[in-house]
Amino acid sequence: MYKFVTFEVIGDQRLHCESCENRVTRLLRGMEGVSKVCAQASNQRIEVLFDNVVLDDAAIAERLSAAGYQTRANSSAADSGN
C-alpha cells in the first residue's frame, strides 16, 4: 500500500532554491520504498509517495531532520496502482 505524505518545513533551515529542492529530492529518493518526491521552495512543502510496508513517516522525518530540516507531516493513503 502506498502512502502520500506532505511535510511542511517549519524550522530555521528552509528550502531556498532549486538546488535545495534537488538536494532534498536526492536525499529521499535514496531511501528504500520511496517512489516519488516533490520538494517546493515556493511553499516550503515536501511531498513524498512511498510504500508504507517498507518505510514509515517517522523514518522520512528523521532523514529530513538529519539534513537539518525540521518538518511537520500530513499524510493520507494513496492508490497502490502507482
N, C-alpha and C positions, 0 to 999 in steps of 0.2 A: 504494500500500500504506500503510495506516495503522499507526502505531506508538503504543504506550501507554508513557509514562514516569512513574515516581513519583520526585519529587525530595524528599529529606529535608532540611529546613532544619537546618544544623549550626553556623552561625556565631553571633555575638553578637546580631545583629538577628534577632528571632523574629517569628512570627505571633502576635499577642496577642489579637486580637478579630475580630469580623465585618468591621469596617472594613478591617483588614489583609487579610483574605481577599478582600474585594471589590476592593481595590487591585491585588492580585496577579492576580486573575481578569481585570480590565480590561486590565492590562499585557500579559498573554499572549494574550488573545483578539484583541488588536490586531495580532498577528503573522500574516502570510500563511501559511496552511497549518494553523493551529491550529483544531481542531474543537470540543474540549471542554476545560474547565479546572475542577478542583475543588480549592480551597485549604482546608485544615483546620487551624485553630489548635490544636485539641484534641490532635492527634498530630504537628504540625509536618510535614505532608505536603502536597505539591502534585502532583496527578495531572493529566497532560496527554495528550490524544489528538490526534495531528497526522499530517499527510501527510508521510512521510519523503522523498518525491520533491521536495517544495517546501522542506522545513526539516529541520534535524537537532538532536539533543540538545544539542550544543555551543552552538548559537545561542540556544536557550531558556535554558540555564545562564548564558550571557553576559548575556542580558536580565535575569535574576534578580539576577545579580551587580551589574549597573549600578544596580539598585534597592536594593542593599545586603544582599541575601540570599545567604549562602554555602550551597551545596547539594551533595548527593551524589545521583547518579542511579542508578536501577534501571529497566531497560527490557525490553519484550517486544513482539513483533509482535502486531497486532490484526486482527480480521476487517475486510476492506476494504469490507464491506457497510454500514458505518455512515453 
